[in-house]
Amino acid sequence: MTEAPMDPHASPEEEWALATLAIRAGHERTHEQEHAEPIFPTSSFVYESAAEAAAKFAGDVPGNIYSRFTNPTVRTFEQRLAALEGGERCVATSSGMAAILSTALALLSAGDEIVASRSLFGSTVSLFDKYLGKLGITTRYVELADLAAWEAAMTPATKLLFAETPSNPLSELVDIAALAEIAHRHDALLAIDNCFLTPALQRPLDLGADLVIHSATKYLDGQGRAIGGPVVGREAELEEVFGVVRTCGPCLSPFNAWIFTKGLETLALRMKAHCENAQALAEWLEAHPAVARVHYSGLASHPQHALAARQQQGFGAVLGFEVRGGREAAWSVIDATRLLSITGNLGDVKTTITHPATTTHARLSPEQKAAAGIAEGLIRVAVGLEAIDDIRADLARGLDALA
Ligand SMILES: *Cc1c(COP(=O)(O)O)cnc(C)c1O
């Protein structure tokens, strides 16, 4: 028996580093020999014969049928992100919210319970309370960092634990490995919304989480161009999520999938630069006389700095800071900016600034805001990639006037 010569073009994907996977994983070159990933804007696919059509519809032969089910451009994005998160499979959907909804519809039934962190994206809370509530799925909320509270909230009906870490805008964390242990001891799954760090800075599946959910709209795209939301995890659960997407229809457009695929190519570089700018800004803010407090896990003053350094490969780029003088002072700092964008969005190369108490968290009562730490003087900045001196100067205009 002669041994086959080693193929110099073989792709040892398991051995590649994240930066390489982000650029190379998931693209199966077509017969056109294209270098960049192609877009397949087609609703359906054709067959060589009636027999081939029958075999594909029966599922006996794999292949594309209709883009609500599968699409090659969407698959490239799914395979690339699965490689980056270290998951067996990824299913992409039309938005971050569709990813959360599809996961819940796939894995939960009436009577099941979710335990979730209190500091969640606002629409996620509405989805759980209003829409899953209507289906007989109830959610209990606990303090993100308080593992004893998670444990105490578990019941025999708890099927899913759901957390965002670090939280927005206060940069609180939960120990993912410890939370996974609690979930598994109670036969529940742990889902982490990894929107704020991305696999470049945190890989929840490696730490024991079962599912990773993203709003690709944020850092995966990174330039504020498209809406989308993938779910990553094991084959067994993801096949159920795929069933929901294929039947219920929140599929990702191939155009958007292509944007996200190209976004992933620069993810590691961008996240590194985002973190450097955020760290420099956090340190500068902490030393400013008009600033009472900075919430950023990259600062030694952050109560969970050690956990962040252990669990994450970077501290992210969303930070909160409190100015002395309440709402009036906070608004004056925001209104004095000329470079920063006044908007609630994040995960963009453009730095954004917002006043959580009157925008992203306005739905909370004064008591709920106090409990959640959303002070009237709190400002959130999602630090982008402009020159740090220009970002600092833009904030100094309003802050210096307060000091
Ligand atoms: C934006 C966001 C979502 C929702 O994503 P969409 O793409 O807007 O649907 C979910 N979770 C977090 C943490 C987010 O920031």
The ligand as an SDF file (V2000), in Angstrom:
LIG
                    3D

 15 15  0  0  0  0  0  0  0  0999 V2000
  -28.5200   44.4870   20.5300 C   0  0  0  0  0  0  0  0  0  0  0  0
  -28.5600   43.3790   21.4930 C   0  0  0  0  0  0  0  0  0  0  0  0
  -29.4620   42.3100   21.3480 C   0  0  0  0  0  0  0  0  0  0  0  0
  -30.4980   42.2880   20.2490 C   0  0  0  0  0  0  0  0  0  0  0  0
  -29.9120   42.2010   19.0070 O   0  0  0  0  0  0  0  0  0  0  0  0
  -30.6210   42.7260   17.6450 P   0  0  0  0  0  0  0  0  0  0  0  0
  -29.6550   42.3340   16.6100 O   0  0  0  0  0  0  0  0  0  0  0  0
  -30.8070   44.2060   17.8110 O   0  0  0  0  0  0  0  0  0  0  0  0
  -31.9320   42.0330   17.5430 O   0  0  0  0  0  0  0  0  0  0  0  0
  -29.3990   41.2730   22.2460 C   0  0  0  0  0  0  0  0  0  0  0  0
  -28.5140   41.2750   23.2510 N   0  0  0  0  0  0  0  0  0  0  0  0
  -27.6400   42.2970   23.4420 C   0  0  0  0  0  0  0  0  0  0  0  0
  -26.6960   42.2370   24.5820 C   0  0  0  0  0  0  0  0  0  0  0  0
  -27.6360   43.3770   22.5850 C   0  0  0  0  0  0  0  0  0  0  0  0
  -26.7890   44.3960   22.7830 O   0  0  0  0  0  0  0  0  0  0  0  0
  1  2  1  0
  2  3  1  0
  2 14  2  0
  3  4  1  0
  3 10  2  0
  4  5  1  0
  5  6  1  0
  6  7  2  0
  6  8  1  0
  6  9  1  0
 10 11  1  0
 11 12  2  0
 12 13  1  0
 12 14  1  0
 14 15  1  0
M  END
$$$$
